């Protein structure tokens, strides 16, 4: 993060604090090579609640498996059409004050806390 602009670093740190406030028992896993930080309840990506990725101009929160939060109106803040991850673009700290974002993150993190360690056809429920 040292190579990022100060405002991007500040946004990333604010997003980090927001995530820990939302889920104090979540763990942080840094992947420097991929330039992302995963917040999860286990070591596998299927247990990630959210992934953050700083960019040159802001940041992205990526929600793995967003279909686990179907009760929320995802179209208002999620972008893209990914089946495994859907991004939310952050441009300023005020983006973290969005009520829909807070609800979505809480639901995604709650879903990750109960998600099995394995996924797919061979998953045991």
Secondary structure as GFF3:
##gff-version 3
##sequence-region A 1 125
A	DSSP	alpha_helix	6	22	.	.	.	ID=ss1
A	DSSP	beta_strand	27	31	.	.	.	ID=ss2
A	DSSP	beta_strand	36	40	.	.	.	ID=ss3
A	DSSP	three_ten_helix	45	47	.	.	.	ID=ss4
A	DSSP	beta_strand	48	54	.	.	.	ID=ss5
A	DSSP	beta_strand	59	64	.	.	.	ID=ss6
A	DSSP	three_ten_helix	66	69	.	.	.	ID=ss7
A	DSSP	three_ten_helix	74	76	.	.	.	ID=ss8
A	DSSP	beta_strand	85	90	.	.	.	ID=ss9
A	DSSP	three_ten_helix	93	97	.	.	.	ID=ss10
A	DSSP	alpha_helix	99	114	.	.	.	ID=ss11
###
